[in-house]
């Protein structure tokens, strides 16, 4: 079974930090581009950050210089370090995998991040 399991969400004050983890199973992790997306109530799911199989990273402008995505292939885990959090960062954060050879994709169930003002 292909599965992504997010963890690390919670409640934090504006200006604070939070670290998310996404543990993958049932996929060849090293063959997957990994990403984070987020969705606030009543809004569409938006791209946050991506890390490719070779380690290249991309970020949405709204999180650039505040968030850092990383991966540990030995642990089949992708991370999102979130610093200087703002209330507008409040959303459910979803982990995403895309196999670069098969184009097969997997979504996690999401973890809630709430930033209070």
C-alpha positions in Angstrom: 0.0 0.0 0.0 1.3 3.4 -1.0 1.0 5.8 1.9 2.2 9.1 3.2 1.8 10.0 6.9 2.2 13.6 8.0 2.9 14.6 11.5 4.1 17.6 13.5 1.1 19.9 13.0 -0.2 22.0 15.9 -1.0 25.4 17.3 1.8 28.0 17.4 1.9 31.8 17.9 2.8 34.1 15.1 6.5 34.4 14.7 7.0 30.9 16.0 8.3 27.8 14.4 7.0 24.3 13.6 8.5 21.3 11.9 6.4 18.9 9.8 7.4 15.3 8.8 6.0 13.0 6.2 6.9 9.3 6.4 6.4 7.4 3.1 5.8 3.7 2.8 4.9 1.4 -0.1 6.9 3.6 -2.6 10.4 3.7 -3.9 11.1 6.9 -2.0 14.3 7.9 -3.8 12.4 7.8 -7.2 9.9 10.4 -6.0 9.8 14.1 -6.1 8.3 15.2 -2.8 6.3 18.2 -2.0 4.2 20.0 0.5 0.8 21.7 -0.2 -1.7 23.4 2.0 -5.4 24.2 2.0 -7.2 26.7 4.2 -11.0 26.3 4.7 -13.0 27.4 1.7 -9.8 27.8 -0.4 -8.0 25.7 -3.0 -5.0 23.5 -2.3 -1.9 25.5 -3.0 1.7 24.5 -3.6 4.1 25.3 -0.8 7.5 23.6 -1.4 9.1 20.8 -3.5 12.3 18.8 -3.4 13.3 16.7 -6.3 15.0 13.3 -6.4 18.3 15.1 -6.9 17.8 17.5 -4.0 16.7 20.6 -5.9 14.2 22.7 -4.1 11.4 25.1 -5.0 9.2 27.3 -2.9 6.1 29.3 -3.2 6.8 33.0 -3.0 4.7 33.3 0.1 7.0 31.0 2.1 10.3 31.7 0.5 13.0 32.5 3.1 10.8 31.2 5.9 10.2 27.5 5.1 12.8 24.9 4.3 12.1 21.5 2.7 14.5 18.6 3.1 14.5 14.8 2.7 16.2 11.8 4.2 16.1 9.0 1.7 17.4 6.5 4.3 14.4 7.3 6.5 11.9 7.6 3.6 10.9 10.9 5.1 10.5 14.5 3.9 10.4 17.5 6.2 9.2 21.0 6.2 10.8 23.4 8.7 8.5 26.4 9.1 9.9 29.6 10.7 8.5 33.1 11.3 5.0 31.7 11.0 2.1 34.0 10.1 -1.6 33.7 10.7 -2.1 33.3 6.9 0.0 30.1 7.1 -2.9 28.5 8.9 -4.0 25.5 6.8 -4.1 21.7 6.5 -0.7 20.7 5.2 -0.5 17.8 2.8 2.5 15.7 1.8 2.8 14.7 -1.9 4.9 12.2 -3.8 5.3 11.8 -7.6 7.4 9.0 -9.1 9.6 10.5 -11.8 9.5 7.3 -13.8 5.9 6.2 -13.6 4.3 9.6 -12.8 2.3 7.8 -10.1 1.2 10.2 -7.4 0.3 9.8 -3.7 -1.2 12.2 -1.2 -1.1 12.2 2.5 -4.1 12.8 4.7 -2.9 16.1 6.0 -1.9 17.7 9.3 -3.4 20.9 10.8 -1.2 23.9 11.3 -2.8 26.8 13.2 -1.0 30.1 13.7 -2.5 32.5 16.2 -2.1 36.3 15.9 
